[in-house]
Amino acid sequence: TGVVYGHRNGKPGYGVTLFGTTGIVDDREERDYLGLTRQILQFLQTGKAPIPIEETLEILAFMEAADESKRQGGVPVDLKAFIARHGGSL
């Protein structure tokens, strides 16, 4: 389950809260893009993606399933079924 909140007023910022089977991590630190920039540069130099294609496709499927939920008025969308309906698998 993913939830994104957008705030139009107030102090801007970003962070993440991860809920896992062994604990909860709340990270609100301000960060720069140095790590991302290094990964992009390494990818451009080696041609080897830092993230497996399967993980990338799952992230994109998650975002599309969220859009599908929005189009249907907020109903839950089962990610595994959504991916299978579009020819993929988890």
DRENTORKOL-3810 file (N, C-alpha, C; in nm, 4 decimals):
REM DRENTORKOL-3810
@n.u->0.0849; n.v->-0.1173; n.w->0.0000; ca.u->0.0000; ca.v->0.0000; ca.w->0.0000; c.u->0.0883; c.v->0.1220; c.w->0.0000
@n.u->0.0590; n.v->0.2138; n.w->-0.0861; ca.u->0.1336; ca.v->0.3390; ca.w->-0.0899; c.u->0.0393; c.v->0.4563; c.w->-0.0782
@n.u->0.0806; n.v->0.5562; n.w->-0.0046; ca.u->0.0006; ca.v->0.6771; ca.w->0.0128; c.u->0.0912; c.v->0.7972; c.w->-0.0101
@n.u->0.0456; n.v->0.8909; n.w->-0.0906; ca.u->0.1203; ca.v->1.0128; ca.w->-0.1152; c.u->0.0344; c.v->1.1296; c.w->-0.0715
@n.u->0.0907; n.v->1.2169; n.w->0.0096; ca.u->0.0207; ca.v->1.3374; ca.w->0.0538; c.u->0.0889; c.v->1.4584; c.w->-0.0072
@n.u->0.0104; n.v->1.5492; n.w->-0.0600; ca.u->0.0631; ca.v->1.6750; ca.w->-0.1113; c.u->0.0065; c.v->1.7895; c.w->-0.0292
@n.u->0.0923; n.v->1.8822; n.w->0.0093; ca.u->0.0491; ca.v->1.9970; ca.w->0.0887; c.u->0.0655; c.v->2.1236; c.w->0.0057
@n.u->-0.0394; n.v->2.2014; n.w->-0.0021; ca.u->-0.0349; ca.v->2.3256; ca.w->-0.0788; c.u->0.0122; c.v->2.4434; c.w->0.0053
@n.u->-0.0054; n.v->2.4330; n.w->0.1360; ca.u->0.0339; ca.v->2.5413; ca.w->0.2264; c.u->0.1255; c.v->2.4854; c.w->0.3341
@n.u->0.2029; n.v->2.5715; n.w->0.3952; ca.u->0.2898; ca.v->2.5259; ca.w->0.5028; c.u->0.4317; c.v->2.5035; c.w->0.4555
@n.u->0.5133; n.v->2.4524; n.w->0.5470; ca.u->0.6544; ca.v->2.4303; ca.w->0.5189; c.u->0.6714; c.v->2.3138; c.w->0.4210
@n.u->0.7385; n.v->2.3384; n.w->0.3092; ca.u->0.7619; ca.v->2.2289; ca.w->0.2153; c.u->0.8671; c.v->2.1333; c.w->0.2702
@n.u->0.8613; n.v->2.0117; n.w->0.2270; ca.u->0.9594; ca.v->1.9122; ca.w->0.2683; c.u->0.9185; c.v->1.7765; c.w->0.2147
@n.u->0.9965; n.v->1.6775; n.w->0.2450; ca.u->0.9626; ca.v->1.5439; ca.w->0.2002; c.u->1.0237; c.v->1.4434; c.w->0.2959
@n.u->0.9778; n.v->1.3237; n.w->0.2872; ca.u->1.0279; ca.v->1.2182; ca.w->0.3733; c.u->0.9577; c.v->1.0895; c.w->0.3378
@n.u->0.9874; n.v->0.9875; n.w->0.4158; ca.u->0.9283; ca.v->0.8579; ca.w->0.3897; c.u->0.9093; c.v->0.7840; c.w->0.5223
@n.u->0.7985; n.v->0.7112; n.w->0.5309; ca.u->0.7761; ca.v->0.6201; ca.w->0.6421; c.u->0.7568; c.v->0.4818; c.w->0.5826
@n.u->0.8409; n.v->0.3876; n.w->0.6236; ca.u->0.8357; ca.v->0.2511; ca.w->0.5720; c.u->0.7860; c.v->0.1587; c.w->0.6824
@n.u->0.6866; n.v->0.0780; n.w->0.6496; ca.u->0.6318; ca.v->-0.0185; ca.w->0.7435; c.u->0.6729; c.v->-0.1568; c.w->0.6966
@n.u->0.7498; n.v->-0.2273; n.w->0.7780; ca.u->0.7962; ca.v->-0.3600; ca.w->0.7403; c.u->0.7595; c.v->-0.4639; c.w->0.8443
@n.u->0.7948; n.v->-0.5860; n.w->0.8168; ca.u->0.7617; ca.v->-0.6952; ca.w->0.9088; c.u->0.8465; c.v->-0.6912; c.w->1.0350
@n.u->0.9605; n.v->-0.6228; n.w->1.0295; ca.u->1.0476; ca.v->-0.6172; ca.w->1.1475; c.u->1.0542; c.v->-0.4805; c.w->1.2126
@n.u->0.9817; n.v->-0.3833; n.w->1.1580; ca.u->0.9833; ca.v->-0.2515; ca.w->1.2207; c.u->0.9317; c.v->-0.1428; c.w->1.1283
@n.u->0.9358; n.v->-0.0199; n.w->1.1805; ca.u->0.8915; ca.v->0.0987; ca.w->1.1075; c.u->1.0074; c.v->0.1971; c.w->1.1045
@n.u->1.0333; n.v->0.2544; n.w->0.9884; ca.u->1.1396; ca.v->0.3526; ca.w->0.9722; c.u->1.0758; c.v->0.4828; c.w->0.9268
@n.u->1.1040; n.v->0.5902; n.w->0.9986; ca.u->1.0533; ca.v->0.7224; ca.w->0.9632; c.u->1.1732; c.v->0.8108; c.w->0.9316
@n.u->1.1875; n.v->0.8497; n.w->0.8077; ca.u->1.3037; ca.v->0.9269; ca.w->0.7629; c.u->1.2570; c.v->1.0604; c.w->0.7079
@n.u->1.2896; n.v->1.1673; n.w->0.7758; ca.u->1.2500; ca.v->1.3016; ca.w->0.7332; c.u->1.3698; c.v->1.3920; c.w->0.7067
@n.u->1.4879; n.v->1.3336; n.w->0.6949; ca.u->1.6072; ca.v->1.4152; ca.w->0.6745; c.u->1.6055; c.v->1.4829; c.w->0.5385
@n.u->1.6534; n.v->1.6062; n.w->0.5358; ca.u->1.6707; ca.v->1.6761; ca.w->0.4087; c.u->1.7898; c.v->1.6121; c.w->0.3377
@n.u->1.7752; n.v->1.5839; n.w->0.2120; ca.u->1.8819; ca.v->1.5190; ca.w->0.1363; c.u->1.9049; c.v->1.5950; c.w->0.0050
@n.u->2.0227; n.v->1.5735; n.w->-0.0479; ca.u->2.0499; ca.v->1.6281; ca.w->-0.1804; c.u->2.0457; c.v->1.5130; c.w->-0.2810
@n.u->2.0817; n.v->1.5409; n.w->-0.4015; ca.u->2.0738; ca.v->1.4409; ca.w->-0.5074; c.u->2.2107; c.v->1.3851; c.w->-0.5452
@n.u->2.3088; n.v->1.3955; n.w->-0.4565; ca.u->2.4437; ca.v->1.3493; ca.w->-0.4882; c.u->2.4464; c.v->1.1991; c.w->-0.5164
@n.u->2.3805; n.v->1.1195; n.w->-0.4309; ca.u->2.3783; ca.v->0.9745; ca.w->-0.4522; c.u->2.3123; c.v->0.9366; c.w->-0.5837
@n.u->2.2000; n.v->1.0020; n.w->-0.6135; ca.u->2.1300; ca.v->0.9763; ca.w->-0.7391; c.u->2.2179; c.v->1.0139; c.w->-0.8582
@n.u->2.2838; n.v->1.1287; n.w->-0.8475; ca.u->2.3703; ca.v->1.1751; ca.w->-0.9553; c.u->2.4841; c.v->1.0761; c.w->-0.9801
@n.u->2.5402; n.v->1.0227; n.w->-0.8727; ca.u->2.6481; ca.v->0.9232; ca.w->-0.8876; c.u->2.5983; c.v->0.7970; c.w->-0.9568
@n.u->2.4782; n.v->0.7520; n.w->-0.9195; ca.u->2.4220; ca.v->0.6315; ca.w->-0.9819; c.u->2.3946; c.v->0.6547; c.w->-1.1301
@n.u->2.3428; n.v->0.7712; n.w->-1.1645; ca.u->2.3166; ca.v->0.8043; ca.w->-1.3051; c.u->2.4475; c.v->0.8056; c.w->-1.3836
@n.u->2.5503; n.v->0.8686; n.w->-1.3280; ca.u->2.6799; ca.v->0.8755; ca.w->-1.3952; c.u->2.7378; c.v->0.7360; c.w->-1.4162
@n.u->2.7299; n.v->0.6511; n.w->-1.3116; ca.u->2.7800; ca.v->0.5138; ca.w->-1.3245; c.u->2.7033; c.v->0.4375; c.w->-1.4326
@n.u->2.5712; n.v->0.4562; n.w->-1.4375; ca.u->2.4897; ca.v->0.3913; ca.w->-1.5403; c.u->2.5326; c.v->0.4372; c.w->-1.6796
@n.u->2.5539; n.v->0.5664; n.w->-1.6960; ca.u->2.5935; ca.v->0.6185; ca.w->-1.8269; c.u->2.7313; c.v->0.5675; c.w->-1.8678
@n.u->2.8195; n.v->0.5477; n.w->-1.7706; ca.u->2.9548; ca.v->0.5003; ca.w->-1.8018; c.u->2.9592; c.v->0.3505; c.w->-1.8304
@n.u->2.8790; n.v->0.2720; n.w->-1.7581; ca.u->2.8879; ca.v->0.1261; ca.w->-1.7698; c.u->2.7752; c.v->0.0634; c.w->-1.8508
@n.u->2.6614; n.v->0.1336; n.w->-1.8614; ca.u->2.5449; ca.v->0.0778; ca.w->-1.9282; c.u->2.4691; c.v->-0.0219; c.w->-1.8411
@n.u->2.5136; n.v->-0.0417; n.w->-1.7158; ca.u->2.4493; ca.v->-0.1352; ca.w->-1.6238; c.u->2.3591; c.v->-0.0566; c.w->-1.5285
@n.u->2.2297; n.v->-0.0878; n.w->-1.5336; ca.u->2.1331; ca.v->-0.0180; ca.w->-1.4484; c.u->2.1559; c.v->-0.0539; c.w->-1.3017
@n.u->2.1457; n.v->0.0443; n.w->-1.2106; ca.u->2.1672; ca.v->0.0167; ca.w->-1.0688; c.u->2.0498; c.v->-0.0565; c.w->-1.0038
@n.u->1.9362; n.v->-0.0599; n.w->-1.0702; ca.u->1.8151; ca.v->-0.1255; ca.w->-1.0198; c.u->1.7751; c.v->-0.2329; c.w->-1.1201
@n.u->1.7435; n.v->-0.3538; n.w->-1.0728; ca.u->1.6993; ca.v->-0.4585; ca.w->-1.1663; c.u->1.5737; c.v->-0.4141; c.w->-1.2426
@n.u->1.5642; n.v->-0.4517; n.w->-1.3687; ca.u->1.4517; ca.v->-0.4115; ca.w->-1.4523; c.u->1.3195; c.v->-0.4571; c.w->-1.3921
@n.u->1.3179; n.v->-0.5733; n.w->-1.3253; ca.u->1.1944; ca.v->-0.6228; ca.w->-1.2645; c.u->1.1442; c.v->-0.5268; c.w->-1.1565
@n.u->1.2376; n.v->-0.4724; n.w->-1.0779; ca.u->1.1994; ca.v->-0.3770; ca.w->-0.9731; c.u->1.1494; c.v->-0.2466; c.w->-1.0346
@n.u->1.2158; n.v->-0.2018; n.w->-1.1391; ca.u->1.1732; ca.v->-0.0805; ca.w->-1.2087; c.u->1.0322; c.v->-0.0969; c.w->-1.2640
@n.u->1.0053; n.v->-0.2118; n.w->-1.3271; ca.u->0.8724; ca.v->-0.2363; ca.w->-1.3831; c.u->0.7666; c.v->-0.2457; c.w->-1.2731
@n.u->0.8016; n.v->-0.3023; n.w->-1.1591; ca.u->0.7063; ca.v->-0.3104; ca.w->-1.0483; c.u->0.6719; c.v->-0.1710; c.w->-0.9948
@n.u->0.7709; n.v->-0.0842; n.w->-0.9876; ca.u->0.7462; ca.v->0.0540; ca.w->-0.9434; c.u->0.6534; c.v->0.1246; c.w->-1.0423
@n.u->0.6801; n.v->0.1090; n.w->-1.1708; ca.u->0.5948; ca.v->0.1721; ca.w->-1.2721; c.u->0.4532; c.v->0.1145; c.w->-1.2680
@n.u->0.4417; n.v->-0.0167; n.w->-1.2469; ca.u->0.3094; ca.v->-0.0794; ca.w->-1.2357; c.u->0.2351; c.v->-0.0258; c.w->-1.1136
@n.u->0.3063; n.v->-0.0060; n.w->-1.0036; ca.u->0.2453; ca.v->0.0503; ca.w->-0.8830; c.u->0.1875; c.v->0.1890; c.w->-0.9118
@n.u->0.2649; n.v->0.2714; n.w->-0.9812; ca.u->0.2172; ca.v->0.4071; ca.w->-1.0113; c.u->0.0964; c.v->0.4025; c.w->-1.1044
@n.u->0.0979; n.v->0.3126; n.w->-1.2028; ca.u->-0.0156; ca.v->0.3016; ca.w->-1.2944; c.u->-0.1384; c.v->0.2463; c.w->-1.2221
@n.u->-0.1180; n.v->0.1509; n.w->-1.1294; ca.u->-0.2300; ca.v->0.0981; ca.w->-1.0512; c.u->-0.2904; c.v->0.2084; c.w->-0.9630
@n.u->-0.2059; n.v->0.2950; n.w->-0.9096; ca.u->-0.2563; ca.v->0.4081; ca.w->-0.8312; c.u->-0.3421; c.v->0.4995; c.w->-0.9186
@n.u->-0.2976; n.v->0.5245; n.w->-1.0410; ca.u->-0.3774; ca.v->0.6050; ca.w->-1.1348; c.u->-0.5092; c.v->0.5360; c.w->-1.1671
@n.u->-0.5049; n.v->0.4027; n.w->-1.1839; ca.u->-0.6273; ca.v->0.3268; ca.w->-1.2114; c.u->-0.7247; c.v->0.3395; c.w->-1.0946
@n.u->-0.6742; n.v->0.3303; n.w->-0.9735; ca.u->-0.7579; ca.v->0.3480; ca.w->-0.8546; c.u->-0.8229; c.v->0.4862; c.w->-0.8557
@n.u->-0.7451; n.v->0.5865; n.w->-0.8893; ca.u->-0.7980; ca.v->0.7241; ca.w->-0.8955; c.u->-0.9079; c.v->0.7352; c.w->-1.0006
@n.u->-0.8836; n.v->0.6751; n.w->-1.1183; ca.u->-0.9836; ca.v->0.6814; ca.w->-1.2252; c.u->-1.1151; c.v->0.6146; c.w->-1.1839
@n.u->-1.1054; n.v->0.5147; n.w->-1.0940; ca.u->-1.2236; ca.v->0.4418; ca.w->-1.0502; c.u->-1.2803; c.v->0.4962; c.w->-0.9183
@n.u->-1.2402; n.v->0.6170; n.w->-0.8825; ca.u->-1.2959; ca.v->0.6790; ca.w->-0.7633; c.u->-1.2315; c.v->0.6367; c.w->-0.6328
@n.u->-1.1116; n.v->0.5811; n.w->-0.6396; ca.u->-1.0389; ca.v->0.5464; ca.w->-0.5188; c.u->-1.0537; c.v->0.4024; c.w->-0.4724
@n.u->-1.1129; n.v->0.3179; n.w->-0.5563; ca.u->-1.1281; ca.v->0.1767; ca.w->-0.5157; c.u->-0.9909; c.v->0.1105; c.w->-0.5089
@n.u->-0.9738; n.v->0.0122; n.w->-0.4200; ca.u->-0.8458; ca.v->-0.0594; ca.w->-0.4133; c.u->-0.8171; c.v->-0.1339; c.w->-0.5440
@n.u->-0.6920; n.v->-0.1350; n.w->-0.5838; ca.u->-0.6481; ca.v->-0.2080; ca.w->-0.7025; c.u->-0.5416; c.v->-0.3079; c.w->-0.6580
@n.u->-0.5658; n.v->-0.4359; n.w->-0.6789; ca.u->-0.4710; ca.v->-0.5403; ca.w->-0.6430; c.u->-0.3543; c.v->-0.5354; c.w->-0.7417
@n.u->-0.2350; n.v->-0.5054; n.w->-0.6917; ca.u->-0.1197; ca.v->-0.4861; ca.w->-0.7794; c.u->-0.0838; c.v->-0.6118; c.w->-0.8571
@n.u->-0.0833; n.v->-0.7261; n.w->-0.7901; ca.u->-0.0477; ca.v->-0.8512; ca.w->-0.8581; c.u->-0.1463; c.v->-0.8816; c.w->-0.9708
@n.u->-0.2758; n.v->-0.8657; n.w->-0.9431; ca.u->-0.3780; ca.v->-0.8894; ca.w->-1.0461; c.u->-0.3663; c.v->-0.7862; c.w->-1.1584
@n.u->-0.3383; n.v->-0.6624; n.w->-1.1225; ca.u->-0.3236; ca.v->-0.5551; ca.w->-1.2212; c.u->-0.2091; c.v->-0.5874; c.w->-1.3172
@n.u->-0.0962; n.v->-0.6302; n.w->-1.2624; ca.u->0.0195; ca.v->-0.6640; ca.w->-1.3460; c.u->-0.0129; c.v->-0.7836; c.w->-1.4357
@n.u->-0.0777; n.v->-0.8860; n.w->-1.3795; ca.u->-0.1145; ca.v->-1.0053; ca.w->-1.4577; c.u->-0.2083; c.v->-0.9685; c.w->-1.5717
@n.u->-0.3028; n.v->-0.8770; n.w->-1.5467; ca.u->-0.3979; ca.v->-0.8342; ca.w->-1.6495; c.u->-0.3276; c.v->-0.7665; c.w->-1.7660
@n.u->-0.2103; n.v->-0.7114; n.w->-1.7401; ca.u->-0.1359; ca.v->-0.6410; ca.w->-1.8438; c.u->-0.0160; c.v->-0.7210; c.w->-1.8942
@n.u->-0.0210; n.v->-0.8523; n.w->-1.8718; ca.u->0.0775; ca.v->-0.9411; ca.w->-1.9316; c.u->0.2054; c.v->-0.9648; c.w->-1.8531
@n.u->0.2104; n.v->-0.9228; n.w->-1.7283; ca.u->0.3313; ca.v->-0.9421; ca.w->-1.6490; c.u->0.3071; c.v->-1.0355; c.w->-1.5324
@n.u->0.4073; n.v->-1.0466; n.w->-1.4470; ca.u->0.3947; ca.v->-1.1284; ca.w->-1.3272; c.u->0.4869; c.v->-1.0735; c.w->-1.2193
@n.u->0.4530; n.v->-1.1037; n.w->-1.0941; ca.u->0.5409; ca.v->-1.0654; ca.w->-0.9814; c.u->0.6131; c.v->-1.1873; c.w->-0.9300
END
